Amino acid sequence: MPRSLLVEVLGMLRARRRIVCLIAAAMGSQASQLAADPLPAPSADAGRAAKPASVPAASGTPAGQARSTITVRIESLRHDRGTIYVALYDNKRAFDEKKGQVVGAQVRSRNRGALAVFENVVPGKYAIAFFQDENGNGKLDTNLLGIPTEGFGFSKDAMGKLGPPTFAAAVLSIPAGPVSVVMHAKYF
């Protein structure tokens, strides 16, 4: 195999592994504390999840500051098997290093879609990542090359060239009040 092709293949493998690690970070310790109740099918009137995730109060946040409620609607899932892990990140370092999400949630899909609600979020810039754990093993599965075999996605439907998108590509500006975000599952 020519050296340049080998270098390219190794670069692709490293990038795919980065996607796997970033999405798997959605399963952080906070995610295990949240409800995994079934949610209504995604639609314009789907409402909110039975047990929305609440963001812990940040130190230095002024009391009485207006907060946001982020409703994340995930569409284009292949099927309804397994659990959807969703994570909210508020900075580039946490997003890139695959740790330190602000809050995570576990939800069930219905009608090839899912709904996650994050309440009490301080307005600011956030990126969202999710993956569908189709077989219930608690992780994003990959093939021998490290390419995900289960659905995943990022806010703004951002995708990187040979790995996950940058925080800048996926970041959303979240104002005070209710905010809806629609994300679409990707498959390789």
N, C-alpha and C positions, 0 to 999 in steps of 0.2 A: 504494500500500500504506500503510495507516495506520501512523503512527510507532510506536505501541505494539507492533504486530505485527512490525515491522521489528526493534525492540529485542529482542523475544522470540526471533526467528529468529537474530539475531546471537549472542545469549547461548547458544542451543543449539549453534551452530557452534563457539563457543569451548570449550564444555564437551566436545563430542565430540572436538575436537582434543586436549584434555587427556587423554582416555582413550587415544587413539592414542599420544601421547608417553609416557605412563606405561607402557603395555604394551610399547612399543618399547624402553624402557629395560631390559627383561629381556634384551636382546641386548648388554648391556655388554661391555667388553673381557674380563672373566673368562669369559663364556659361550663365547667362541670358543676358549678353551683346553680346554674340557671335551669329553668324548666324545659322539658322536651315534649310539651304537650302538642297534640295535633293542632294545626292552624287552619283557618278557612282558606278555600281556594282563592287564588289571586283574581281580583276583579276590581272594578271601580268602587264598589261598595263593600269590599272585603272586611273593612273595619280593622280593629287592632287585635293583636294576639291576646290570648287569655291571660298570660303572665308576661308582660313586657319586661325587657332587661332595663335596669336602671343604672346609670353611670354613677360610680362613687363620687362623692363631693370632692372637688379638687381643693387642695390647700391654697389659700390666697384668693379664692373665688369670693367676690363680694356677696354677702347675704342679700337675697331678694333680686339677684340678677336674673333677667329673663332667660329661660331655658328653651331647648328645642326637643321635639319628639321626632325621631327619624324612623320612618316606615320604609323598610327595604322589601321590595317585591322582586322575587327571583323567578324568572320565566325560562322556558325552553329546556327544562329538565327532560332527560330521556324517559324516565319513569318515576314512580313514587317510592321506590325501595330506599331504605336507609334514612340517615339523619343528615340534615344540612347544618354545617358549622359556619357561623358568620362572625367576623371580627371587625372591630372598628379601631383604626389607628389614627393618632393625632400628630405624628411626626415622622420624618424621613428615616431617622435612625431605627425606630421601632419597626417600621414597615420593612426596611431593607434587612435588618438583622433577624427578622422573623420572631421577635419577642416584644413583649411590653404593650400589647393592645390595651386600649382604654377599657373595653368591655367585649365580651363574646357571648354568643347565644347558640343554642341548639334548637332546631325546629324540624318538624316533619313536613314533607311535601304532600300535596294533594292536587290532583288534576295537572300533574307535571309542572307545578309551581309551588312557591313557598312564600311565607310572609314572616318577617322578623321586625319587631318594634323595639327601638331604643329610646327610653324616656329620660328626662332630666339631663340632657346633654348640653354642656356649655357651648354656646355658639362659637364657631371657629372653623378651621380647616381639618378635614378628615378624609381618609381613604378607607374603603371597605373591601374585604376579601372574603370569599366563601368557597367551600367545597362540599360535594355530596358524598358522604360515606355510604356507598351503595351496599356494602356487605356487612356493615356493623362492626368492623374491626377497630374503629377509632382512629383511622389514619387515611390519608390520601394514598391510594395504591398506584403503583407505577409499573411499567413493563421493564424488561431487562436493560433498556437504554435510559431509564429514569424518566420516561415520558408518562404523564398522568393517564390512567385508564378510567378515571372517574371524573365527573363533571366538576368544574371550578369556574370562578369568575372574579372580576375586580370592578370597583366603581368606575363609571364612565365607560364600561365595557372595554377598558384599557387592556392592551396586550403588548408585551415586549417582543423584540425580534427573535431572540433565542433564549428567553427566560421571562420572568415576571416583569410587569411594567415598573417604571420608576414611581416613586411617591408623587412626583409632580404630574405624571400622566394620569394618575388615578384620583388625585385630590379633589374634593368637593368643598365649596364654601357653604357652610351651614349657618343660616341666620336663626334668630330666635323664632319660636313658633313651630308649627308642624311642617315637616319636609318629607316628600316622597321621593324615593330613589328606585329606579327600575334597573335590574341587572339581568344579563342573559348568560346561561350556562354555556361553557365552551367544552368541546371534546376533541381529542386527537384521534 
